[in-house]
Amino acid sequence: MGGRRRNAPAHDEDFTFVSPLVKYLLFIFNMIFWMISMVMMSIGVYARMMKHAEAAMACLSVDPAILLMVVGVLMFFITFCGCVGSLRENICLLQIFCVCLTVIFLLQLAAGVLGFIFSDKARTKVTELINNAIVHYRDDIDLQNLLDFGQKEFSCCGGVTYTDWSQNIYFNCTPNNPSRERCSVPFSCCHISKDEAVINTMCGHDIQKKDFLEAGATIHTNGCIDKLVDWIHSNLFLLGGVALGLAIPQLVGILLSQILINQIKDQISLQNYNLQHRSDPWR
């Protein structure tokens, strides 16, 4: 003898398993990051268009504008799937959103673990990256500003030592180099005193001709790699907080999308049940 489905609501026509709170919370969550991705892409495209084509092609691997555009496009695609998927209750788009976030989270986790285990290889890779940036220092204004900021912030010069700047064609210390900056280093390597009324921007001139102790009176002779490693060791709690700050939004997005997917599936099952038992007098 038939009867009402167990645990089914009394008014199936009006009832919905999909929570408006979860649905619109996920939508707003994605909308915020979608707008951030648009800003990132816009800044990246603008910065790229302001550069010369030759310089752009010369340093694609270290160009901050390219990095900004790539991250922006990736964020745009993922958050677009999350926005539309939550608003339209589309399981396919929500699953794409959830899978992408899960993959990114796992890749970040794996990168952190591998970077800790293979710290020597990670150090070598960072050294190669900095040396490549030194080579293209004058080719890209954004890259130049980034390197100058790093050298001022960490009070360092070059990758391993200040003579690394000889890798740049303008600062190269070979006798046949016609550049006026031959054997010099950028101003960002210099000791800067706040008491100086006039700053000497040529303080790095011919510094590479001097020995380590003599150069140390004018510039920071330690390389940025060692300074960066020391900074990481002394700021582990800060880096842990940053990593947690990046992980929490991803985990929240994964959790909300999975909850909404399950609610939509339950709602579809309820609708199918209603269709199958529409003529059943015992429902």
N, C-alpha and C positions, 0 to 999 in steps of 0.2 A: 504494500500500500504506500503510495507516494506521500510525501510531506514536504515542508519547507526545508530548503537547504540549510544544513547546520552552519552556524556562525554567520549566516547571511543577514544583512540589514533588513529591517522591516520595510523600508521604502527604497528599493533598489533603484528606481527611476531617478530619484533625487540624490542618492548617495554617491560619493566619489572617494576613491582611495587616495587620489592625488592631493597632497597638502598644498594649499596656496602659499603657506609660509616657506616651505622647502623650495617650491617652484620659483617664486619671485626672489627669494634670497639668493638662489643660484644664478638667476638672471642678473640681478644687481651686481653680484660678485664678478661675473664675467664682463658685464658692461664697463665696470671700473677699469679692469685690466685691458679691455678692448680699446678704450680711449687712450690709455697709457701707450699701447702698442702703436696707435695712430700717431701720437706725438713723437715716439721714438723713430718711426719710419720717416716722418716729415723732417726731423732734424738730420737724420742720416742722409736723406736724398738732397737736402739743401746743402749740407756740408760737402757732399760728393760733387754736386754741380758747380760749386765755387772753386774747385781745384782744377789744375791743368790735367789734360788727359794723359800726358807722359808720366807725370808724377803719380797719377792714380794707378796706372798699370804697373808701375815699378814696385809698389809696396802694398799690394792687395792683402797679403798675409798678415800684416800688422796694422792695417788702417782702421782706426776707431770708427770711422763713418760706415765702413762695410760691416763691421761687427754690430753696430747699432741697427742697421737695416736688416741684417739676417735675424737678429733676436726679435726685432719688431714684426717682421713678416711671420715668424713662427708663432709669436704670441697672438697676432691677428687671426691666423687660421684656427688656432686652438680655441681662443675665446669666442670666435664667430660660431664655431660648432656648439659651444656651451650656451651662448645667448639664444640662438635659434632653436637649439634642441630643447632647452628648458621652456621657452615661450610657446613652442608648437607641440611640446610633449612628444618629441621625435626620439625614439629609442636609438636609432642608428647614429644620429649625430651625438647624442649623449654618450654612447659607447665609444665613439671616436675620441671625444673629449676626455673621457675617463682613461682610455688606453694611452693616449698621448701624455697626459699628466703622470700616469704611472711609469711610463718609459723614461720620461725626463727625470722623475724623482729617483728611479733606480740608477740611471746614468750618473747623476750627481753623487749619489751614495757610493757607487763603484769608483768614480773619479777620486773622491776623498779618501777612500780606503787604499786604492792603488797608489795615490800620491804619497800617503803615509808609509806604505810598505816599500815602495820604490822611490824613496826620497832623493837618492843620488841621481837617478834617471830624470826625475822631475826637475832637479836643480840644473842638470845639463840642458834640458829643453828650455827652461826659462833663460839660461845664459845665451842659447842660440837665438831666442826671441829678442832679447835685449841687443845682442850684437847686430842682428838684422835691422833693428830700429835705429841703431847708431849709424849704420851704412846709409840709411834713407833719411837721416835727420833733417837735411836741408830740402828734401823733396816734398815734404808734407807738413804744412803748418800745424795741423792738429797733432800729428805725431811729435813734432818739435815741442809744442806746448806740453804734451803729456810727459815727455822725457825730462824737460826742464822742471816741471812740477815734482816729478819723482826724485830728481837729484836734490832739489831744494828741501823737500819734505824729509828725506832720509839722510841728508847731509853726506852725499856720496858722489862719486864721479866714475862713469863708465860701468861696465859689467863686473869685471874682476878687479881692475885697477884703472887709474886715470889714463894710462897709455892705450887703453882700448879705443880711444877716440882717433887713433891713427888709422883705424879701419875706414873712416870717412874720408872721401877724396878731398874735402876742403881742409880737414885737420891733419891729413896724412903728413908724417914727419920725414919723408924721403927728400933728398936734396933737390930732385928735379920737379918738385911740386911747386907750381907758380902761384898758388893761392896765398893771399895775404894772411890767412888764418893757419898757415902751415905751423905744425908743432904746437898749436894752441888747443884749448878746451873751451866749451861753452861757458858763458857767464854764470850759469846755474851751478857750476862746480865750485865757485869761489866762496870764501868766508865773507859773509855779509854782516857788517856791524850796523846796528840801528843808530849809533851815535854819529855815523858819517854823514856830513851835510851833503856831500857830492859823492855819488856811487861811481866807482871806476868800473865801467863795463868791459874794459880791456884787461882785466886782472888775470885772465887765463892765457894771455899772449905768451908764446914760447915756453909754456910750462912743461911740455913734454921733453924739452932739452935738459931740464933740471932733474936731479936725483930725487928719491922718495922723500928724504927729510927736508930738503930745500923747497920742494914743491908744496910740502905740507904746511909751510908758513903762509901760503897764499890760497890754496884750494883744499878741498876734501879729497884725500888721496885714496881712501878706502872705496872698494867697488860696491855697487848697489846690491849685488847678490847677497853678500855677507850681511849687509845692513837689513835687507828684506828678511833673511832667515832669522836674524836676531829679533826683528820686530814681530815676526810670527810667533816665536817662542815666548815673548813677553806679553803677547795679546791673545793667548789661546782662548780665554773666556769671551773676549769680544768677538773673535772669529766664530766661536761656538754659538754665540747669540745671533750673529748674522746668518749662519747656516740654519739655525732653528727658525729664524724669521723668514727664510726662503722656503723652508720645508712645510711650515704650518699652512700657508695659503694653498699649497699643492695638495696637502692631505685633506684640508677642508673641502676643496673642490672635488676630490675623488670621493669623499664620504657623501657629500650632498648629491652628486650625480648618481651614485649607486643607490641611494635611498629613493631618489626620484624615478630611476629606472624600475626598481622593484614595485613602486607604487603604480606606475603606468601599466606594468604587466598585470598587476592585480586588478586594475580597472578594466583592462581588456578582457581578462577572464570573467569579470562580473558582467560585462556587456554581452559576451558570448553566451553566458549562462541565461541572461534575460531573454536573448533572442531565441534560444532553444526551448525555453519554458514559458514563452509568452502566452500560449494557449493552455497552460497547465492550471487547472482551477485550484490546485493545492499549494501553489507557490506563495 
